[in-house]
């Protein structure tokens, strides 16, 4: 199906089901309950899940297949965002041209950066990409202020040209849309005490993520992907065979940069406010954490890692001491205060501490990330089932 084998087809269908049912899956608790704090089914966060999933998928094509660790991928995210916002200011608020141009511009920029950076490998390559990202950030923040808006950033204004759009009605503001369908439009469904929101922007981003995920599967299973794995395995030995690995690594770098540009364009489609902070080095480090946490070199791992980090950033960080006291109010006063004091450093503003501990545990005990953890659990249940089916745990010879 779609040129994929049965296993990859099942994985693609599973991801599609998760994307389609996310408003239900991410809102497991009724509104007004004490556990509603953990609901993540609101449009802004769901959009972040899929957009940063695209960002991490693209990064994984470079790092997971070739082993080249880039610390500057946020530069392509930012360049794609700026390209998209200028399309909305000059051409139209329709998100299609903005997304297409963001991919093209990010691809061209990554071609220039990759052509220089890939002259080195290992830590030297990583430092070069970090240097390019920081230079890009500095240019966007202070030097190219007429183009980037500097510290205040850019957003569509009523008096922008937008040559393909008609004049706005009096008092109206420009809004991102898909052939007239506003990205911010939502439909609310109330079922008993549960509330579910279906957002147009989220489903557009979700469809794009499914296409990006499908393309990554094809890349992983292609001869091109096999060549990239050979580069990661032993590039020097590959060069001794007479094959030039540079075009392959450059192609992987450009594809990865285009994925980042696509994520940047979608971010503008969902929130038409662009700032230089998207290009800062911490954003590049975040996508590295996403890939490692989910599982480097796996297909779905980066998506899981992106979801886990964005969930903690937006949900765990909002839990404060008042909420904790509400949860543990059933305990005696002294014990309640002790428990709250014990937990509080790991939530709210201290959520990074929790992330650091999880990341440390994953690196030490699950080098394959969340995907390896899932595989271990599956093997554990499979072993139990096998033991149950065969008395005394002994296997019977095949007939």
N, C-alpha and C positions, 0 to 999 in steps of 0.2 A: 504493500500500500504506500503510495507516494514515493516509491523507490526505496523504501525502508524494509528491513527484515521484520519478522514478527515481534521480536523483543523491543526494537526501537519504536515500532508502531504503537505497541502497548504503552510505552513510556510517553509518547507524544499525546496519545488519547488521555492518559492520566493527567498530564499537565493541563490539557484543554478543559477537562472536567473540573479540576481545581480552580482554574481561572474563571470558568463560568459560574461556579457555585460559591465563589469567595465571599459574597455578601452574607451567605448563610453560615459558611464554615467559620468565618472570622467574628461572628456575633453569636456565640453559643449561650450567652447569659442574658436573662431578661433585663430590660431597662429598669433602672431604679434599684436593682439588687446590689448588694455589696460587691459582687464579683463582676459587675458591669464594667468596672475599671479595666478589666482585661480584654474587653471587646475591641477589635481592631477593624471592624467592617465599615469604617467611614471613608468617603471617597479619597480624601487627600492621602491617607496612609496606604490605601489599596493601590493608588497610582504609584506611590513611592516603591511599593513592593515590586511591581512589574517593571518600572523604569530602571531601577537599580539592578533588577534581575538581568535586563538587557546589557547594562554596563558590565556586570560581572561575567556574563556569558562571553562577551567580546574579549574581556581581559583574559579569560581562561583559554581562549584560542591561542593567544600568544604565550602566556606563562605555562598553561597546562600541557600544551603540545610541544613547544620548543624549549621550555625551561628558562627563557629570557624573562627576567623579573624587571618590569618597568615600574618606576616610582613617579612617573609623570603623566599617567593616563588622564588625570583630571584636566590637563590642558586641552585635550581633544573634546572632552565634555563641555568645557567652557567655550571653545571656539565654535562648536556646533550650536550652543545656546545663543551666542551673539549673532551667528549667521541667521538663525531662525527668527530672532526678534527684529532684525533689519528687514527680513522679508515681510514681516507683519507691519512694519512701519512704512515701507516703500511700495509694497505690491498689494497684499491682501491679508485679511485676518483669517482666511482659510488656512488650516494647518497643513494641508498637503504640500504646497510649495515650500513652506518653512521647513518641514521635515526632510524633504528631498534635498534642498540646498544645504541643510545642516550636515547631512551625510557626505555630500560632495566636498564641501569646504573642509570638514574634518579629515576626509580621506587625503586631500591634497596636502594639508598641513602635516599629517602623520607620515606622508611620503617623504617630505623634506626632513622631518625630525628623524625618521627611521634610517634614511640614507646616511645621515651623519652618525647617529648613535650606534648603528649596527657595525660600524668599523671596529668596535670593541665588544667584548663579551664579559660575562660575569659581573662583578661588582662595578667595573668601569662603565659598562652599559647602563646599569641601574643609576649610577651617579649622573651620567650624561642626560638621561631622561628626566631625572629630578631637576637638573639645572635648567633644562628647556622649560619645564613646567613652572618653575619659579620665575624665570625671565618672562614667561607669558603672563603670569599673575602680576608682576610688577608693571609690565606694559599696560595691561588692562586697568590696573588700579590707579596709575598716576600719569603715565606718558601719553597713552592714546585716549585720553579723557573725551575728546570730541566724538570718538567712535564708540567707546565703551561706556560712557557715562561716569567713569571713575568710581569713586566711593559710593555714590548714590545709585549707580546702575542705570539700566534702561527699562522702559516700559512703553507700550503704545499710547499715543496721545491723540486727542480729537483732531488736532490740526496737522497730523501726519498726512503725506500725499496719498498713499494707498490707491494707486492708479487703477486697479481692477475692481475696487469697491465703490459703491455709490455713496452719496453724501449721507451722513448720519442724521437721524432725526434730532430735533432740538432737545438738548439735555441728555442724549444717549451717550454711552461710553463704548469704545471699541472692545469687542469680546472675541476670543478665539472660537472658531466654529469649523465644522466639517460640512461644507455646502449648505450652510444655514442652520445646522444643528449645533447649538452652543455646547462647548465642552463642559461647562458647569451645570448643565441641566441634569436633574435627577428625578427619579421616581421612588417614592417611599411606600413600603409595604408594611403594614402593622398586622401581626399575627399574635393575638393575645397580648402578653406583656413584652413580646419581642418586636423590635423595629429593624427593618432591613432597607438599605438604600442601594438603588441601582443607578449608577452614574454613567453618563455617555462617555466622558473622558476616560474613565477607567476601562471601559470595554474597548475603546479604540486602542489604548495602550496595551491592553491584554491581547488583542488580535495581533498587533505588531510584535509583541513578545513571542507569541506562538510561531509566527513566521521566522523570527530571529532564531528561536530555539530549533525549529526544523532545519534551517540553513546550517546551524552549528552541528547538528547530527550528520548532515550530508558531508560537511567538511571533515569531521572526525572519521567517518567511514571511507573517505575517498583516498586515492593514491597520494594526493597532495597531503592529506592528514598523516598518512603513513610516512611520508618523507619528513614531515615536521617531527614525528616521533623519533625518527632516526637521528635528526639533529640533536634532540634532547638526550638520546641514549649515548651517542659518542660522535660529536661533530667532527673531530679531528680524523677519526677513522673513516667517516663518510667522505671527507675531502681527499683522503688517500686513494679512494676508489676512482677519483677523477670527476666526481660530481661537485658542482659548485652550489653550496648551500645558501649563499647570500640571497639569490632571488627568492627562494622559498621563505626565508626568515623575514625578508622585507615585505613580501606579500602578506604573511601572517600579521606583521606589525600594522600594515595599512588596513587590513580587514578589521583588526582589533580596534584601531582608531576610528574606523567608520561606525562600528557598533557604539563606541563612546559618543560620537557625534549624533547618532540616532537617539541615544538616551538624552542627550542635551536638547535636541529638537523637541522631543516629547515633553521634557520638563517645561519648556516654554509654552507648548500647546496647553498644558494643564495649569500653569501659573505664569502669566505674561509679565514676569519681573525677573530681570537678569542682572546679576552682580558678579564682581570679580572673585568673590569667595568660592565660587564653584571650581576655580582653577588652583586653589591653595593646595599645598602638599598634603594636608590632612585628608583631603578628598581622595587623593591618589592612594594614601595608606589605607583608607577605608575599603577600597575595592580589593586590595590585597588581602585584608582580613576576611572579607566576604568569601573569596575564593578558597582560602586555606580552611576557614571554618566549615564551609560546605563540602569541600573535597576537591583538591586541585586535580585537573585532568579528567574529571568525571563530567557527565553531561548535565545532570540536574543539580549537582553540588553547589555551583555558584548561585543558582536561584534560591536554594535553601539558605545559603549563607547570607545572601542579601536580605531575605525575609527575616531571618533571625536577628540580624543587627538592627534593621529598621524597626522591628517590633520592640526591641529593648530600648532603642533611642526614643521612641514615641510613646510607649506604654509604661515601661519600667521607670522611666525618668519622671513621670508625672505622679508617682506614688509618694506622698509626703507623710510626715509623722501623724497628722490628724487622721488620715486614712488608716494607718497602722493601728492607732488607738481604737478606731471603730471596729476593726477586724478582731482585735484581741481584748475587747471590752469584757468578755465573759470571764477573763482571768482575774484573780485577786490583784488589787492595785499595785502592790510591790512587784509581783511577777509580770504584770502587764508592762510596766515601765522597763523592766529588765529585758523582756523580749523585744520591745520596740527599740530600745537602745542597741541591742545586739544586731537587729536587722537593718536599721536605718542607714548605716554607712554604705550599704550595698544597693540602695535604691535612690530615687530622686537625682540629685546632682552627683551622687556617687555611683551611678549606673555603670560608668566606665570601669570601676573596680570589679563589678560582676562580669562585665565583658572580658576583662583581662584574665580573671580566674578561669572562665569558661575556655578562653582561647588557649591558656596554658595547659589545661587538662586535655583539650583536644589534641594539641601538638604532642603531648607526652604519651597519652593512652590511645588516641585515635588519629594516627597520622593521615588517614584517609578522610578525615572530617566526618560530618554528619552522615554522609553516604556510607562510610565504613561502619558507623554505629548501627545504621539501619540494616546493613547486610549481616552484622553479627547477631542482631536480634532475630532476623529471619532464619539464620542458620540454627539458632538455639531452638526456636519453635519447630523447625524442620526436623531437628534431631529428636526432639521429644515425640513428635508424631511418628517418626520411624521406629522409635523404641516401643511405642504403644502398639503399632501394627505388627511387630514381630516379637513373640514371647521371649522373655529373658534378654531382650536387646540383641538377639542373634539374627544375622541376615540369612535368608534362604538362597541357595544357589539358583541362578537363572536356568529356566528350562529350555 
